[in-house]
Amino acid sequence: MNDDEIQLVASIRPEVPRYDEGAKQAARRGLAAAAAPRARGWSPPWRGPYAMALAGALAVAVGATAITLAGGRGGSPGTVREVVVTMPEIAAVSASEVLDKAARAAARTDLAPRDDQFVKVESETMYGSFSGLATDTKTGETIGEETRYLYRTKRVIWLSADGTRNGSLRIEHLEPRAYPGWPIPETAYENTGVETLPLVNCGTPPGYLRTDHAALKRLSTDAEGMRAHLYTGDRGGGSKDGSAFTAAGDMLRETYMPPAQRAALFKAVGTIPGVDVTMRAEDAAGREGIGVGRVGPDGVRQDLIFDAKTYELLGERGIVVDEKAAKSPRGSLVASTAQLSVTVADEAPGANAEDDEANGCG
């Protein structure tokens, strides 16, 4: 990512504070790490030493909510066949009650990776990929034609347990899908096959943004202390509460948080204003659970999904509740993930990059 691209991002998201030098470096790393189309999502523009810059944090589950839009290879560009939508059902149970059970479930497992090992996470994802959102800083006019589609992958990521070594990412590109209410562009089909990429560690981000295991295990083990951490620092976003909820998700996806800290995190999330519970939430793998989430400024409700019996975390999802803000039909399922496994590995395949600058550093 060069300075012109950073300025482009700033024009797309004017509500986000300007990048400092550390953020610029992390964003450069992220573009190399993500190897995905530019996308908007709920994560901040960086994640620990391995930023997934501008990528949606969540994948879209294709379950009972069917989305069938034509365009690109699937039909005539610009033609919409059908959009079947559903609104989340808000449950009477409190978020704190569900999260307390999730906190107790968290205590039942502990991987305990050593600092010299890697956390390996397998997941299924679909991101919202957006383009044509740049604004000319002089004229205020939009540059390019806006397009959207859903970028689908299966991912295996190896992350340094202490955040000091290079990791790697294996991506299997799946057939893209149309974004609800939008024709699918031809560019959606440019990413194909399977590739393994090095995730180059170019340095350590500010402590409050670190999500490696070594940093997470040093966090508070009580809800009050964890809540303070969620509200620490300038995380960008539309509100402090929204940023705190996003931060919680960042500490759960593609990493491993120790049981004591995870339990404290779940209890802290229950204190964030606007957080409530939805029933019959489905992840990207089709597993049904209970959703705990809130509505963001983009008009999308963000949910963490827990198994209804074990209260283990299954994944995440996003559903449009404000059609105008989201520019997509109300009730559309536009984001979700499925966390399939979290294990420990001694090595990360292809992690030894020889040219750091070519891989996102510099």
Summary of the structure (lengths in Angstrom):
residues: 362
radius of gyration: 19.3
end to end distance: 9.7
largest distance: 56.9
contacts: 1286
relative contact order: 0.20
helix: 24%
strand: 27%
